[in-house]
Amino acid sequence: MSHDRASGLLLHITSLPGRHGIGDMGPEAYRFADYLVAAGQSLWQMLPIVPVGYGWSPYAAPSTFAGNELFISPDLLAEDGLLPDGFLEETPSFPEGDVDFEAVLRWKHKVLFAAWDLFSAGHAVPGHAAGDADSRAMRARFDAFCRTEAHWLDDYALFEVLKDEHDRSEWMSWKEDYAMREEAAIAAARAQFATRIERVKFIQFLFQEQWQRLKTYCNKQGVRIFGDLPIYVAQDSADVWANRELFTLDASGRATAVSGVPPDYFSATGQRWGNPIYRWDRMQETDYAWWTRRMARILDLVDLVRLDHFRGFEAYWEVAASEETAVNGSWKQGPGADLFESLERQLGRLPLIAENLGVITDGVTDLMNRFGFPGMAILQFAFDDGAANEFLPHNYREPLVAYTGTHDNDTIMGWWSHTQSTQDQDVTKRAKAYCREYLDLECHPEEDIHWRAIRALMASVARYVVIPVQDVIGLGAEARMNTPGLASGNWGWRLSEGQLDGAAAERLRELARLFGRAPD
């Protein structure tokens, strides 16, 4: 990874504005890419771009390989002749500022099924600029996509159809011959549901086409896409269903041991995440073939990868599935350098950022240093214990990616308001006082704290600085993307039309120029 100084913004695709109830890869995505360029920014970070799962979370996906169908732009489908004339005149009215996932899902399925109907009939819209030759070319690209991605696409497409057949229930409760993937039953299902399976594949093809078009546009503009890869996969996923031997499961396919983190300062009972634990011994026997395919897939889609919970590759907290909390777990040795040596041998140098937040051991740091993976620093965590805090900008060591906060944090303005409202607590009072002094708020208005925070990070030695869009605008807690531990109400925040203005772009560009982060 080159030692370039750069900066960028964190905004998930679903948070873009637009008329279809959710951000997508249509015109607003291109406008945001242009905004990044105008603001002197060269990184666009987003959350996992996979389908959403429980609670609409992109961290609970039914596949770690598939793309989120909600990203697909109806406007681009219409431009490409894949929707009947006038179809988008039926677009429902959606609330502004927040995603109504249920309503959006209904609308997007209607759109995508209409596109499939046209495609499967073998032609684009009669009289549209995309004629029969274009239809044949698209069919050829679709067939090539299905061949290239068959290693995950075949199982994912069948998984999605079978979920529909079982009222979207988790695969462990399906008919046993389907759940256990009995050969005859799977072969029969592939034949019986062939058309619906092909439709799922077509929707993934549409995602791939629109995504690569957007990524190519960004890269040509000098903007790199910064993706996110969770360490674990969901129990109710095609990944586990199709690869049961690689996970700690019982005979029915349910996890016997699950992931989490032990009790700490933040939680007396730890965090029981519930993902199945990997059988690293079996993965090693295949030279980590599944992980190699997984990493190759994400690197085909993005330029940089934030590897979530990097700590778990060195040692991970394992909890019996029968436990209700994470208290009674134990540390187990992870694959460590063996995994990353294998990945680099097969894929080349890995452009990974290690999410190394929390209690980090020397072993984790050594693993990061060995492969040159930058870690992360969060400014909101910097003010609790004085000048020695490692998250204070003057203590940064390159390589590092610095943030005001991430998708799991409150916004800077929300955090500051909370800090003010809880100043009866001694620790919080001290943190607030130190933050005020550190960011020089005696000489600047408190409502400018987000810009003081951004400037402090831009001036640091951190290789990359990434700012959530909410902190550029100065939005409060109402714009928070996710509150960990909260089962509902997350992931829905959206940017409103015009909230990101030219004045903010100019200010960002000046900071990028001043501190050597502007593109050449």
TORTORDO-903171 format. One record per residue (C-alpha): residue number from 1; residue in one letter; x, y, z. Coordinates in nm, 4 decimals. Example, Ala and Ser with C-alpha at 12.3 -4.5 7.8 and 13.67 -1.06 7.14 Angstrom:
% TORTORDO-903171
1:A:1.2300:-0.4500:0.7800
2:S:1.3670:-0.1060:0.7140
***
This chain:
% TORTORDO-903171
1:M:0.0000:0.0000:0.0000
2:S:0.1498:0.3335:-0.1011
3:H:0.2306:0.5919:0.1637
4:D:-0.0027:0.8559:0.0231
5:R:-0.1868:1.1111:0.2332
6:A:-0.5528:1.1289:0.1444
7:S:-0.8928:1.2030:0.2896
8:G:-1.2516:1.1259:0.2106
9:L:-1.6092:1.0920:0.3299
10:L:-1.8110:0.8081:0.4793
11:L:-2.1567:0.7757:0.3245
12:H:-2.3358:0.4491:0.2582
13:I:-2.5091:0.4143:-0.0794
14:T:-2.8487:0.3808:0.0924
15:S:-2.7980:0.7224:0.2548
16:L:-2.7906:0.9101:-0.0744
17:P:-3.0950:1.1241:-0.1610
18:G:-3.3269:1.0343:-0.4491
19:R:-3.6883:0.9658:-0.5388
20:H:-3.7016:0.5884:-0.4873
21:G:-3.7082:0.5836:-0.1078
22:I:-3.3452:0.4793:-0.0654
23:G:-3.0077:0.5831:-0.2015
24:D:-2.8970:0.3871:-0.5085
25:M:-2.6352:0.3730:-0.7835
26:G:-2.8200:0.6206:-1.0033
27:P:-2.7667:0.9918:-1.0738
28:E:-2.7245:1.0921:-0.7081
29:A:-2.4305:0.8533:-0.6678
30:Y:-2.2536:1.0194:-0.9592
31:R:-2.3333:1.3614:-0.8149
32:F:-2.1788:1.2560:-0.4851
33:A:-1.8653:1.1343:-0.6651
34:D:-1.8444:1.4754:-0.8327
35:Y:-1.8886:1.6397:-0.4938
36:L:-1.5942:1.4437:-0.3544
37:V:-1.3780:1.5684:-0.6400
38:A:-1.4941:1.9274:-0.5920
39:A:-1.4141:1.8968:-0.2202
40:G:-1.0606:1.7689:-0.2834
41:Q:-1.1447:1.4251:-0.1439
42:S:-1.0243:1.0979:-0.2949
43:L:-1.1855:0.8296:-0.0731
44:W:-1.5500:0.7219:-0.0630
45:Q:-1.6020:0.4891:0.2288
46:M:-1.9234:0.2913:0.2700
47:L:-2.0651:0.0060:0.4757
48:P:-2.0804:-0.3531:0.3438
49:I:-2.2452:-0.3530:0.0009
50:V:-2.4071:-0.6937:0.0522
51:P:-2.7819:-0.7658:0.0862
52:V:-2.9236:-0.6616:0.4222
53:G:-3.0354:-0.9122:0.6843
54:Y:-3.1948:-0.9035:1.0285
55:G:-3.2923:-0.5477:1.1293
56:W:-3.1971:-0.4327:0.7763
57:S:-2.8335:-0.4572:0.8811
58:P:-2.5590:-0.4874:0.6176
59:Y:-2.3613:-0.6752:0.8852
60:A:-2.6125:-0.9659:0.8898
61:A:-2.6184:-1.0478:0.5195
62:P:-2.7648:-1.3607:0.3599
63:S:-2.4487:-1.3701:0.1466
64:T:-2.1032:-1.2214:0.1828
65:F:-2.0568:-1.2450:-0.1966
66:A:-2.3835:-1.1000:-0.3295
67:G:-2.4612:-0.7340:-0.3907
68:N:-2.7441:-0.5370:-0.2316
69:E:-3.0337:-0.5369:-0.4788
70:L:-3.1729:-0.2215:-0.3135
71:F:-2.8729:-0.0337:-0.4605
72:I:-2.9954:-0.0953:-0.8153
73:S:-3.1149:0.2278:-0.9761
74:P:-3.4578:0.2210:-1.1465
75:D:-3.3582:0.5357:-1.3368
76:L:-3.0564:0.3623:-1.4918
77:L:-3.2670:0.0569:-1.5773
78:A:-3.5073:0.2842:-1.7633
79:E:-3.2171:0.4527:-1.9455
80:D:-3.0884:0.1104:-2.0493
81:G:-3.4258:0.0092:-2.1952
82:L:-3.4952:-0.2478:-1.9238
83:L:-3.8266:-0.1015:-1.8068
84:P:-4.1476:-0.0488:-2.0036
85:D:-4.2109:0.3067:-2.1194
86:G:-4.3734:0.5125:-1.8468
87:F:-4.3094:0.2478:-1.5800
88:L:-4.1423:0.4917:-1.3397
89:E:-4.4455:0.7192:-1.3497
90:E:-4.5845:0.4670:-1.0990
91:T:-4.3079:0.5482:-0.8480
92:P:-4.4684:0.5747:-0.5020
93:S:-4.4151:0.8657:-0.2660
94:F:-4.1582:0.7849:0.0029
95:P:-4.0727:0.9651:0.3261
96:E:-3.7693:1.1938:0.3139
97:G:-3.4761:1.1638:0.5497
98:D:-3.5247:0.8002:0.6495
99:V:-3.5640:0.4663:0.4681
100:D:-3.8906:0.2746:0.4924
101:F:-3.7254:-0.0571:0.4092
102:E:-4.0460:-0.2583:0.3733
103:A:-4.1987:-0.0126:0.1252
104:V:-3.8719:0.0236:-0.0660
105:L:-3.8326:-0.3539:-0.0929
106:R:-4.1819:-0.3891:-0.2408
107:W:-4.1146:-0.1165:-0.4983
108:K:-3.7666:-0.2391:-0.5929
109:H:-3.8947:-0.5945:-0.6429
110:K:-4.1670:-0.4638:-0.8716
111:V:-3.9037:-0.2735:-1.0709
112:L:-3.6538:-0.5593:-1.0841
113:F:-3.9132:-0.8198:-1.1792
114:A:-4.0325:-0.5931:-1.4617
115:A:-3.6738:-0.5637:-1.5866
116:W:-3.6390:-0.9419:-1.5708
117:D:-3.9593:-0.9907:-1.7695
118:L:-3.8250:-0.7727:-2.0506
119:F:-3.4810:-0.9318:-2.0454
120:S:-3.6078:-1.2890:-2.0336
121:A:-3.8364:-1.2168:-2.3281
122:G:-3.5179:-1.1529:-2.5249
123:H:-3.5529:-0.7877:-2.6065
124:A:-3.5322:-0.4377:-2.4679
125:V:-3.8193:-0.1920:-2.4904
126:P:-3.9442:-0.1785:-2.8531
127:G:-3.8261:0.1405:-3.0178
128:H:-3.5726:0.2143:-2.7448
129:A:-3.2176:0.3058:-2.8388
130:A:-3.1050:-0.0245:-2.6897
131:G:-3.2051:-0.2526:-2.9748
132:D:-3.1808:-0.6231:-3.0394
133:A:-2.8018:-0.6106:-3.0768
134:D:-2.7718:-0.4552:-2.7320
135:S:-3.0051:-0.7215:-2.5935
136:R:-2.7853:-0.9958:-2.7363
137:A:-2.4749:-0.8262:-2.5945
138:M:-2.6370:-0.8024:-2.2519
139:R:-2.7342:-1.1699:-2.2669
140:A:-2.3715:-1.2573:-2.3465
141:R:-2.2492:-1.0491:-2.0508
142:F:-2.5087:-1.2104:-1.8245
143:D:-2.4021:-1.5612:-1.9293
144:A:-2.0363:-1.4715:-1.8706
145:F:-2.1204:-1.3284:-1.5267
146:C:-2.3045:-1.6481:-1.4311
147:R:-2.0055:-1.8595:-1.5336
148:T:-1.7465:-1.6413:-1.3596
149:E:-1.9387:-1.6100:-1.0321
150:A:-2.0872:-1.9623:-1.0271
151:H:-1.8840:-2.0582:-0.7182
152:W:-2.1168:-1.8463:-0.5015
153:L:-2.3979:-1.7378:-0.7339
154:D:-2.5457:-2.0836:-0.7950
155:D:-2.5880:-2.1529:-0.4241
156:Y:-2.7041:-1.8003:-0.3379
157:A:-2.9714:-1.7963:-0.6094
158:L:-3.1090:-2.1332:-0.4980
159:F:-3.0891:-2.0229:-0.1324
160:E:-3.3004:-1.7146:-0.2022
161:V:-3.5657:-1.9128:-0.3904
162:L:-3.5844:-2.1763:-0.1167
163:K:-3.6184:-1.9036:0.1466
164:D:-3.9180:-1.7722:-0.0430
165:E:-4.0578:-2.1247:-0.0590
166:H:-4.0294:-2.1455:0.3208
167:D:-4.1813:-1.8002:0.3948
168:R:-3.8353:-1.6478:0.4476
169:S:-3.7690:-1.8673:0.7521
170:E:-3.4094:-1.9493:0.8452
171:W:-3.2638:-2.2395:0.6496
172:M:-3.2179:-2.4624:0.9567
173:S:-3.6001:-2.4912:0.9770
174:W:-3.6538:-2.5825:0.6091
175:K:-3.7553:-2.9273:0.4886
176:E:-3.4692:-3.1499:0.5964
177:D:-3.3606:-3.2569:0.2492
178:Y:-3.3231:-2.8918:0.1494
179:A:-3.1635:-2.7825:0.4760
180:M:-2.9105:-3.0652:0.4631
181:R:-2.8582:-3.0196:0.0880
182:E:-2.9351:-3.3786:-0.0007
183:E:-2.8080:-3.4260:-0.3515
184:A:-3.1272:-3.5499:-0.5158
185:A:-3.3430:-3.2803:-0.3532
186:I:-3.1043:-3.0007:-0.4538
187:A:-3.0861:-3.1248:-0.8118
188:A:-3.4663:-3.1435:-0.8279
189:A:-3.4994:-2.7929:-0.6826
190:R:-3.2580:-2.6501:-0.9385
191:A:-3.4754:-2.7952:-1.2135
192:Q:-3.8118:-2.7092:-1.0590
193:F:-3.7230:-2.3472:-0.9816
194:A:-3.4893:-2.2847:-1.2760
195:T:-3.6635:-1.9671:-1.3956
196:R:-3.6809:-1.8072:-1.0516
197:I:-3.3170:-1.9028:-0.9880
198:E:-3.2181:-1.7316:-1.3110
199:R:-3.4103:-1.4200:-1.2043
200:V:-3.2078:-1.3973:-0.8820
201:K:-2.8903:-1.4295:-1.0877
202:F:-3.0110:-1.1581:-1.3249
203:I:-3.0711:-0.9182:-1.0363
204:Q:-2.7157:-0.9839:-0.9165
205:F:-2.5959:-0.9195:-1.2712
206:L:-2.7756:-0.5833:-1.2719
207:F:-2.6039:-0.4956:-0.9440
208:Q:-2.2667:-0.5914:-1.0904
209:E:-2.3191:-0.3879:-1.4082
210:Q:-2.4333:-0.0731:-1.2271
211:W:-2.1668:-0.1099:-0.9568
212:Q:-1.8764:-0.1487:-1.1972
213:R:-2.0032:0.1464:-1.4011
214:L:-2.0061:0.3641:-1.0879
215:K:-1.6705:0.2376:-0.9643
216:T:-1.5097:0.3020:-1.3038
217:Y:-1.6464:0.6575:-1.2991
218:C:-1.5112:0.7172:-0.9476
219:N:-1.1689:0.5718:-1.0255
220:K:-1.1355:0.7837:-1.3404
221:Q:-1.2082:1.0887:-1.1246
222:G:-0.9345:0.9864:-0.8805
223:V:-1.1777:0.8587:-0.6149
224:R:-1.1117:0.5202:-0.4551
225:I:-1.3941:0.3088:-0.3133
226:F:-1.3280:0.2085:0.0485
227:G:-1.5318:-0.1008:0.1368
228:D:-1.6048:-0.2967:0.4524
229:L:-1.5739:-0.6721:0.5170
230:P:-1.7117:-0.8161:0.8435
231:I:-1.4984:-1.0956:0.9889
232:Y:-1.7964:-1.3291:1.0429
233:V:-2.0968:-1.4281:0.8332
234:A:-2.4571:-1.4739:0.9432
235:Q:-2.5921:-1.8121:1.0530
236:D:-2.8896:-1.7697:0.8197
237:S:-2.6822:-1.7237:0.5058
238:A:-2.6040:-1.9060:0.1860
239:D:-2.2416:-1.9007:0.3024
240:V:-2.3108:-2.1264:0.6009
241:W:-2.5816:-2.3339:0.4294
242:A:-2.3530:-2.4223:0.1379
243:N:-2.0332:-2.4674:0.3426
244:R:-2.1473:-2.6316:0.6647
245:E:-1.8177:-2.8159:0.7096
246:L:-1.6345:-2.4848:0.7544
247:F:-1.8333:-2.3800:1.0640
248:T:-1.8925:-2.5127:1.4166
249:L:-2.2417:-2.6561:1.3643
250:D:-2.4449:-2.9428:1.5035
251:A:-2.6180:-3.2080:1.2946
252:S:-2.9152:-2.9792:1.2258
253:G:-2.6902:-2.7003:1.0997
254:R:-2.7194:-2.4740:1.4041
255:A:-2.4074:-2.3197:1.5559
256:T:-2.2676:-2.4911:1.8648
257:A:-2.0232:-2.2072:1.9298
258:V:-2.0780:-1.8403:1.8450
259:S:-1.8832:-1.5167:1.8196
260:G:-1.8637:-1.2181:2.0511
261:V:-1.6341:-1.0204:2.2768
262:P:-1.5814:-1.0608:2.6527
263:P:-1.7028:-0.8220:2.9251
264:D:-1.5232:-0.4883:2.9256
265:Y:-1.5586:-0.1253:3.0299
266:F:-1.8537:-0.0823:2.7922
267:S:-2.0524:-0.3956:2.8816
268:A:-2.0529:-0.6047:3.1984
269:T:-2.1829:-0.9084:3.0064
270:G:-1.9742:-0.8602:2.6913
271:Q:-2.1314:-0.8834:2.3464
272:R:-2.2791:-1.2083:2.2163
273:W:-2.2920:-1.1573:1.8396
274:G:-2.4176:-1.5054:1.7589
275:N:-2.2334:-1.5696:1.4301
276:P:-2.1069:-1.9250:1.3797
277:I:-1.7379:-1.9738:1.4523
278:Y:-1.5075:-2.0782:1.1693
279:R:-1.3416:-2.4192:1.1616
280:W:-1.0012:-2.2691:1.0910
281:D:-0.8401:-2.6145:1.0920
282:R:-1.0544:-2.7217:0.7981
283:M:-1.0017:-2.3922:0.6182
284:Q:-0.6273:-2.4363:0.6483
285:E:-0.6511:-2.7811:0.4850
286:T:-0.7773:-2.6148:0.1640
287:D:-0.5210:-2.3319:0.1819
288:Y:-0.8081:-2.1038:0.2887
289:A:-0.9910:-2.1484:-0.0431
290:W:-1.3204:-2.0017:0.0824
291:W:-1.1493:-1.6975:0.2329
292:T:-0.9463:-1.6506:-0.0848
293:R:-1.2653:-1.6451:-0.2932
294:R:-1.4248:-1.4068:-0.0438
295:M:-1.1303:-1.1657:-0.0504
296:A:-1.1007:-1.1840:-0.4286
297:R:-1.4684:-1.0937:-0.4602
298:I:-1.4503:-0.7842:-0.2387
299:L:-1.1281:-0.6702:-0.4093
300:D:-1.3083:-0.6939:-0.7442
301:L:-1.5652:-0.4473:-0.6108
302:V:-1.3635:-0.1975:-0.4033
303:D:-1.0154:-0.0439:-0.3865
304:L:-0.9561:-0.0531:-0.0100
305:V:-1.1100:-0.2840:0.2515
306:R:-1.1810:-0.2165:0.6178
307:L:-1.1500:-0.5612:0.7790
308:D:-1.3929:-0.5585:1.0686
309:H:-1.2879:-0.7039:1.4082
310:F:-0.9317:-0.7679:1.2937
311:R:-0.8502:-0.8721:1.6481
312:G:-1.0373:-1.1997:1.5874
313:F:-0.7830:-1.3208:1.3324
314:E:-0.5149:-1.3325:1.6013
315:A:-0.7389:-1.4690:1.8791
316:Y:-1.1176:-1.4764:1.9032
317:W:-1.3726:-1.5026:2.1845
318:E:-1.5770:-1.8203:2.1543
319:V:-1.9043:-1.8670:2.3423
320:A:-2.1173:-2.1806:2.3644
321:A:-2.4371:-2.1220:2.1656
322:S:-2.6401:-2.2180:2.4744
323:E:-2.5078:-1.9167:2.6673
324:E:-2.7318:-1.6092:2.6776
325:T:-2.4438:-1.3648:2.7281
326:A:-2.0758:-1.3549:2.6328
327:V:-1.9514:-1.3828:2.9920
328:N:-1.8688:-1.7535:2.9869
329:G:-1.6527:-1.7672:2.6779
330:S:-1.2876:-1.8394:2.6129
331:W:-1.0092:-1.7125:2.3894
332:K:-0.9136:-1.9352:2.0970
333:Q:-0.6173:-1.8992:1.8673
334:G:-0.7012:-1.7545:1.5249
335:P:-0.5258:-1.8312:1.1963
336:G:-0.2941:-1.5326:1.2343
337:A:-0.0208:-1.4774:0.9767
338:D:-0.0878:-1.8125:0.8094
339:L:-0.4146:-1.6810:0.6606
340:F:-0.2718:-1.3531:0.5337
341:E:0.0397:-1.5182:0.3917
342:S:-0.1886:-1.7519:0.1967
343:L:-0.4082:-1.4653:0.0750
344:E:-0.1113:-1.2556:-0.0347
345:R:0.0499:-1.5526:-0.2061
346:Q:-0.2669:-1.6036:-0.4114
347:L:-0.3956:-1.2482:-0.4514
348:G:-0.0931:-1.0208:-0.4108
349:R:-0.0530:-0.7325:-0.1670
350:L:-0.3762:-0.6753:0.0260
351:P:-0.5074:-0.3158:0.0559
352:L:-0.6569:-0.3804:0.4004
353:I:-0.7327:-0.1493:0.6912
354:A:-0.7472:-0.3320:1.0246
355:E:-1.0400:-0.2374:1.2483
356:N:-0.8386:-0.2624:1.5688
357:L:-1.0664:-0.0846:1.8168
358:G:-1.1141:-0.2171:2.1689
359:V:-0.8611:-0.4050:2.3820
360:I:-0.5764:-0.4889:2.1441
361:T:-0.2887:-0.7197:2.2349
362:D:0.0737:-0.7066:2.1225
363:G:0.0001:-1.0107:1.9061
364:V:-0.2635:-0.8183:1.7093
365:T:-0.0312:-0.5205:1.6654
366:D:0.2518:-0.7485:1.5533
367:L:0.0216:-0.9094:1.2946
368:M:-0.0775:-0.5674:1.1589
369:N:0.2832:-0.4510:1.1450
370:R:0.3997:-0.7688:0.9727
371:F:0.1675:-0.7071:0.6781
372:G:0.1643:-0.3268:0.6904
373:F:-0.2083:-0.2998:0.7626
374:P:-0.3028:0.0460:0.8964
375:G:-0.5219:0.0593:1.2070
376:M:-0.7950:0.3038:1.3068
377:A:-0.8305:0.5949:1.5473
378:I:-1.1612:0.7490:1.6573
379:L:-1.1483:1.1084:1.7805
380:Q:-1.4594:1.0697:1.9993
381:F:-1.2627:0.8194:2.2115
382:A:-0.9677:1.0559:2.2579
383:F:-1.0560:1.2837:2.5474
384:D:-1.1159:1.0586:2.8486
385:D:-0.7681:1.0271:2.9989
386:G:-0.5450:1.3170:2.9148
387:A:-0.2586:1.3862:2.6764
388:A:-0.1379:1.0240:2.6532
389:N:-0.4559:0.8926:2.4868
390:E:-0.3579:0.7092:2.1672
391:F:-0.6581:0.8510:1.9794
392:L:-0.5423:1.2117:2.0190
393:P:-0.4017:1.3380:1.6886
394:H:-0.0649:1.4350:1.8359
395:N:-0.0096:1.0688:1.9321
396:Y:-0.0863:0.9202:1.5905
397:R:0.1699:0.7090:1.4147
398:E:0.1557:0.6467:1.0430
399:P:0.0049:0.4231:0.8997
400:L:-0.3395:0.4981:1.0397
401:V:-0.6924:0.5872:0.9311
402:A:-0.8439:0.8584:1.1495
403:Y:-1.2151:0.9244:1.1948
404:T:-1.4242:1.1730:1.3881
405:G:-1.6544:0.8727:1.4399
406:T:-1.7798:0.5676:1.2517
407:H:-2.1256:0.4344:1.1655
408:D:-2.1416:0.2885:1.5182
409:N:-2.0810:0.6245:1.6881
410:D:-2.3048:0.9208:1.7457
411:T:-2.2333:1.2222:1.5272
412:I:-1.9817:1.4715:1.6662
413:M:-2.2599:1.7210:1.7381
414:G:-2.4724:1.4488:1.8980
415:W:-2.1767:1.3341:2.1068
416:W:-2.0983:1.6908:2.2159
417:S:-2.4605:1.7562:2.3156
418:H:-2.4657:1.4329:2.5139
419:T:-2.1376:1.5294:2.6775
420:Q:-2.2912:1.8591:2.7821
421:S:-2.6093:1.6992:2.9146
422:T:-2.4214:1.4483:3.1323
423:Q:-2.1583:1.6791:3.2753
424:D:-2.2486:1.5794:3.6318
425:Q:-2.0367:1.2693:3.5740
426:D:-1.6767:1.3389:3.6659
427:V:-1.5186:1.1492:3.3753
428:T:-1.7466:1.3103:3.1211
429:K:-1.6845:1.6555:3.2698
430:R:-1.3104:1.6051:3.2366
431:A:-1.3453:1.4752:2.8800
432:K:-1.5552:1.7722:2.7800
433:A:-1.3137:2.0199:2.9371
434:Y:-1.0147:1.8572:2.7692
435:C:-1.1929:1.8435:2.4323
436:R:-1.2817:2.2125:2.4618
437:E:-0.9175:2.2954:2.5285
438:Y:-0.7735:2.0576:2.2689
439:L:-0.9962:2.1789:1.9847
440:D:-0.9501:2.5423:2.0945
441:L:-1.3192:2.6022:2.1467
442:E:-1.2413:2.8989:2.3705
443:C:-1.1554:3.0860:2.0492
444:H:-1.4158:2.9256:1.8226
445:P:-1.7917:2.8847:1.8550
446:E:-1.9108:2.5537:1.9991
447:E:-2.1359:2.4983:1.6985
448:D:-1.8127:2.4811:1.4934
449:I:-1.6815:2.1811:1.6888
450:H:-1.7251:1.9473:1.3909
451:W:-1.4962:2.1632:1.1782
452:R:-1.2412:2.1939:1.4583
453:A:-1.2431:1.8126:1.4839
454:I:-1.2037:1.7704:1.1083
455:R:-0.9140:2.0151:1.1002
456:A:-0.7350:1.8359:1.3857
457:L:-0.7497:1.5065:1.1964
458:M:-0.6522:1.6582:0.8609
459:A:-0.3415:1.8124:1.0207
460:S:-0.2298:1.4827:1.1768
461:V:0.0197:1.2310:1.0381
462:A:-0.2619:0.9797:0.9765
463:R:-0.2311:0.8377:0.6248
464:Y:-0.6042:0.8598:0.5641
465:V:-0.8729:1.0755:0.7222
466:V:-1.2367:0.9772:0.6726
467:I:-1.5238:1.1964:0.7901
468:P:-1.8871:1.0823:0.8082
469:V:-2.0983:1.3154:0.5938
470:Q:-2.3141:1.3891:0.9010
471:D:-2.0081:1.5486:1.0643
472:V:-1.9300:1.7628:0.7610
473:I:-2.2829:1.9054:0.7790
474:G:-2.2837:1.9254:1.1597
475:L:-2.5937:1.7129:1.2175
476:G:-2.7063:1.5927:1.5604
477:A:-2.7954:1.2548:1.7078
478:E:-3.1024:1.2280:1.4839
479:A:-2.8623:1.1518:1.1960
480:R:-2.6869:0.8608:1.3693
481:M:-2.6575:0.5562:1.1413
482:N:-2.6383:0.2766:1.3996
483:T:-2.6643:0.2309:1.7753
484:P:-2.5007:-0.1038:1.8646
485:G:-2.7288:-0.3239:2.0724
486:L:-3.0445:-0.1534:1.9445
487:A:-3.2459:-0.4131:1.7514
488:S:-3.4470:-0.1724:1.5340
489:G:-3.4387:0.1832:1.4066
490:N:-3.0891:0.1649:1.2594
491:W:-2.9401:0.2002:0.9087
492:G:-3.2156:0.4260:0.7734
493:W:-3.0685:0.7782:0.7812
494:R:-3.0601:0.9592:0.4470
495:L:-2.9029:1.2752:0.3216
496:S:-3.1516:1.5365:0.2030
497:E:-3.1217:1.7163:-0.1279
498:G:-2.8916:2.0168:-0.0935
499:Q:-2.7654:1.9406:0.2594
500:L:-2.4098:1.9067:0.1292
501:D:-2.3417:2.2490:-0.0144
502:G:-2.0641:2.4256:-0.1996
503:A:-1.9414:2.6062:0.1103
504:A:-1.8665:2.2745:0.2844
505:A:-1.6915:2.1470:-0.0304
506:E:-1.4730:2.4562:-0.0431
507:R:-1.3824:2.4228:0.3233
508:L:-1.2916:2.0549:0.2819
509:R:-1.0832:2.1290:-0.0256
510:E:-0.8917:2.4022:0.1528
511:L:-0.8118:2.1679:0.4440
512:A:-0.7040:1.8922:0.2037
513:R:-0.4758:2.1379:0.0216
514:L:-0.3364:2.2895:0.3399
515:F:-0.2420:1.9561:0.4941
516:G:-0.1217:1.7742:0.1834
517:R:-0.4232:1.5483:0.1291
518:A:-0.5541:1.6910:-0.1972
519:P:-0.5126:1.4725:-0.5073
520:D:-0.2372:1.5764:-0.7469
***
